[in-house]
Amino acid sequence: MRIHLLLTGATLSAALLAACSDSATVPTQTDSGRPAMASHNAVDGADFGFTDGWLDGRTVRFFYHKPFFCRTPVEDALPVGSSSGCEVGSDGTVDPRGGNIPELYVMTPLGFRPDESTLQCPVVGHCINHPSTIDLSRLFGPSVANAPLPAHSHIVEETSGNWWELEVIGVKDLATWNAVVVGKSLETVRALQAADPGAVHITPDIPTNTYLFFGVRPH
């Protein structure tokens, strides 16, 4: 997977820079009509509040009340350049806890801006208890070693309430993004990936060293 991503790095780098430089700065509503972010300061210094997420074809709510977790070294042993210590393209070597940790799939539009109602974290560089910056240099080169967190949405497979390990999936065109929005499930994403082995429209899963803490609640 890493070889393929490096071969397509020039194209994806331009697309990602376009996505990260989007001028949106104000939270809007999600497709459910609820605010995309609602938070205030908790006793431990972390924000707490909600975003939406997708699970098995429906919209659910994620409740956050602890900060993100990113630790180095990462698997490829290269330094991480982001101010947050978080990076995409190499797995972490330190977990926030022992045992099995479920995965959060971060669906990220590359090179285009979809309808804001389909973005659960619509503000570039800011989403509740997410890192504000992330190192993308493993995929796209040193110019994006400290990139602002792109706007994105979330998919999970279960209703756990604890730490989640992030896997990034890049979506490269609006038609594919809209298919994900309609399906609202990892099953939909897997079908799109299987139909696109050359990753023209959607990327494989890309590892990170990043973890978020939230519980999944019904809408």
C-alpha positions as CSV (number, residue, x, y, z in Angstrom):
1,M,0.0,0.0,0.0
2,R,2.8,2.5,0.9
3,I,4.5,2.0,-2.5
4,H,1.2,2.7,-4.3
5,L,0.6,5.8,-2.3
6,L,4.0,7.1,-3.0
7,L,3.6,6.5,-6.7
8,T,0.5,8.6,-6.7
9,G,1.8,11.2,-4.2
10,A,2.2,14.1,-6.5
11,T,-1.5,14.1,-7.5
12,L,-2.7,13.4,-4.0
13,S,-0.4,16.0,-2.5
14,A,-2.0,18.8,-4.7
15,A,-5.4,17.5,-3.9
16,L,-4.8,17.4,-0.2
17,L,-3.3,20.9,-0.1
18,A,-6.4,22.1,-1.8
19,A,-8.6,20.4,0.8
20,C,-6.5,21.7,3.8
21,S,-6.5,25.2,2.5
22,D,-10.3,25.5,2.3
23,S,-11.4,28.8,3.7
24,A,-14.3,27.5,5.8
25,T,-14.0,28.6,9.4
26,V,-17.5,28.4,10.9
27,P,-19.1,25.2,12.0
28,T,-22.4,24.4,10.2
29,Q,-25.0,21.8,10.8
30,T,-24.7,18.1,10.1
31,D,-27.2,16.1,7.9
32,S,-29.2,15.5,11.0
33,G,-29.7,19.3,11.6
34,R,-27.6,19.1,14.8
35,P,-24.5,21.4,15.3
36,A,-21.3,19.8,14.0
37,M,-19.5,20.8,17.2
38,A,-20.7,21.7,20.6
39,S,-18.3,21.9,23.5
40,H,-17.0,23.6,26.6
41,N,-14.2,23.1,29.0
42,A,-14.2,20.0,31.2
43,V,-12.4,19.7,34.5
44,D,-9.4,17.9,33.0
45,G,-8.9,20.6,30.4
46,A,-10.4,18.7,27.5
47,D,-13.5,19.8,25.7
48,F,-16.7,17.7,25.8
49,G,-19.4,17.6,23.3
50,F,-20.6,15.9,20.1
51,T,-20.1,15.2,16.5
52,D,-22.1,12.9,14.2
53,G,-20.8,9.6,12.8
54,W,-22.1,6.8,10.6
55,L,-22.8,3.2,11.7
56,D,-24.4,0.5,9.6
57,G,-26.4,2.8,7.4
58,R,-27.5,5.3,10.1
59,T,-26.3,8.5,11.7
60,V,-25.2,8.2,15.4
61,R,-23.6,10.7,17.8
62,F,-20.1,10.6,19.2
63,F,-19.7,12.0,22.7
64,Y,-16.2,13.3,23.5
65,H,-14.7,14.2,26.8
66,K,-11.0,13.3,26.7
67,P,-8.2,14.8,24.5
68,F,-6.7,12.9,21.5
69,F,-3.7,10.6,22.0
70,C,-0.6,10.5,19.7
71,R,2.7,9.1,20.8
72,T,6.1,8.5,19.1
73,P,8.1,6.7,17.9
74,V,5.9,5.4,15.1
75,E,6.5,2.1,13.2
76,D,8.8,3.6,10.5
77,A,11.0,5.2,13.2
78,L,11.0,8.5,11.3
79,P,10.4,11.7,13.3
80,V,6.9,13.2,13.3
81,G,6.8,16.8,12.2
82,S,3.3,17.9,13.3
83,S,2.9,20.2,16.3
84,S,0.4,17.7,17.7
85,G,2.7,14.6,17.4
86,C,0.1,13.0,15.1
87,E,0.8,11.5,11.7
88,V,-0.7,9.6,8.8
89,G,1.1,6.9,6.9
90,S,2.7,4.9,9.8
91,D,1.1,3.1,12.7
92,G,1.9,4.0,16.3
93,T,4.0,1.9,18.6
94,V,2.3,3.1,21.8
95,D,-1.4,2.6,22.5
96,P,-3.4,4.5,25.0
97,R,-4.5,1.3,26.7
98,G,-4.0,-2.5,26.4
99,G,-6.3,-4.9,24.7
100,N,-8.3,-4.6,21.5
101,I,-9.0,-1.1,20.3
102,P,-11.7,-0.5,17.7
103,E,-11.1,1.5,14.5
104,L,-12.5,4.8,13.5
105,Y,-12.5,5.4,9.7
106,V,-11.9,9.0,8.9
107,M,-13.5,9.7,5.5
108,T,-11.5,12.6,4.0
109,P,-12.4,14.4,0.7
110,L,-9.3,15.2,-1.3
111,G,-9.3,18.1,-3.7
112,F,-12.9,19.1,-3.5
113,R,-15.4,20.4,-0.9
114,P,-18.6,18.4,-0.6
115,D,-21.8,19.8,0.8
116,E,-21.2,21.0,4.3
117,S,-24.2,19.0,5.6
118,T,-22.2,15.8,4.8
119,L,-19.1,16.8,6.8
120,Q,-19.2,15.9,10.5
121,C,-16.0,17.9,11.2
122,P,-16.4,20.8,8.6
123,V,-13.8,23.3,9.9
124,V,-10.3,22.7,8.7
125,G,-7.8,22.5,11.6
126,H,-10.5,22.2,14.3
127,C,-12.8,19.5,15.6
128,I,-13.6,18.7,19.2
129,N,-10.8,16.7,20.8
130,H,-9.1,16.0,17.5
131,P,-5.5,17.2,16.7
132,S,-5.4,20.6,15.0
133,T,-2.4,19.6,12.8
134,I,-1.2,16.3,11.4
135,D,2.0,15.1,9.6
136,L,1.2,13.9,6.1
137,S,4.8,13.8,4.9
138,R,4.9,10.0,4.7
139,L,2.4,10.2,1.9
140,F,3.0,13.5,0.2
141,G,6.4,14.9,1.1
142,P,7.9,17.4,3.6
143,S,5.8,20.3,2.6
144,V,2.8,18.8,4.5
145,A,4.7,17.7,7.7
146,N,2.5,20.1,9.8
147,A,-0.7,20.3,7.8
148,P,-4.0,21.5,9.3
149,L,-6.5,18.7,10.0
150,P,-8.7,18.3,6.9
151,A,-12.4,18.5,7.1
152,H,-13.9,15.0,7.3
153,S,-16.6,12.6,8.4
154,H,-16.5,9.3,10.4
155,I,-17.5,5.7,10.1
156,V,-17.5,3.1,12.9
157,E,-18.5,-0.6,13.0
158,E,-19.6,-0.9,16.7
159,T,-21.0,1.0,19.6
160,S,-18.0,1.0,21.9
161,G,-17.2,3.8,24.3
162,N,-13.5,4.2,24.9
163,W,-10.4,4.7,22.7
164,W,-10.6,4.4,18.9
165,E,-7.7,4.0,16.6
166,L,-7.9,6.2,13.4
167,E,-7.6,4.9,9.9
168,V,-7.8,7.5,7.1
169,I,-9.6,6.8,3.9
170,G,-9.3,9.5,1.2
171,V,-12.2,10.1,-1.2
172,K,-11.1,11.7,-4.5
173,D,-14.3,12.8,-6.2
174,L,-17.8,14.0,-5.4
175,A,-19.7,11.0,-6.9
176,T,-17.7,8.6,-4.7
177,W,-18.2,10.8,-1.6
178,N,-22.0,10.9,-2.3
179,A,-22.1,7.1,-2.5
180,V,-20.4,7.0,1.0
181,V,-22.9,9.5,2.3
182,V,-25.9,7.5,1.1
183,G,-24.5,4.2,2.4
184,K,-23.3,5.5,5.8
185,S,-21.4,2.2,6.4
186,L,-18.1,0.5,6.2
187,E,-19.7,-2.1,4.0
188,T,-20.3,0.6,1.4
189,V,-16.7,1.8,1.7
190,R,-15.4,-1.7,1.2
191,A,-17.5,-2.2,-1.9
192,L,-16.2,1.1,-3.3
193,Q,-12.6,0.1,-2.5
194,A,-13.0,-3.4,-4.1
195,A,-14.4,-1.9,-7.3
196,D,-11.4,0.6,-7.5
197,P,-8.2,-1.5,-7.1
198,G,-6.2,1.3,-8.7
199,A,-7.3,3.8,-6.0
200,V,-8.6,6.3,-8.7
201,H,-11.6,7.2,-6.7
202,I,-10.9,6.1,-3.1
203,T,-7.8,5.1,-1.2
204,P,-7.0,2.0,0.8
205,D,-7.0,2.3,4.6
206,I,-4.1,4.5,5.7
207,P,-2.7,3.9,9.2
208,T,-2.1,6.6,11.8
209,N,-0.6,6.9,15.3
210,T,-3.8,8.8,16.4
211,Y,-6.5,7.8,18.8
212,L,-9.7,9.6,19.8
213,F,-11.8,8.9,23.0
214,F,-15.6,9.0,22.6
215,G,-18.7,7.0,23.1
216,V,-21.2,6.1,20.4
217,R,-24.8,7.1,21.2
218,P,-28.0,6.8,19.2
219,H,-29.5,9.9,17.6
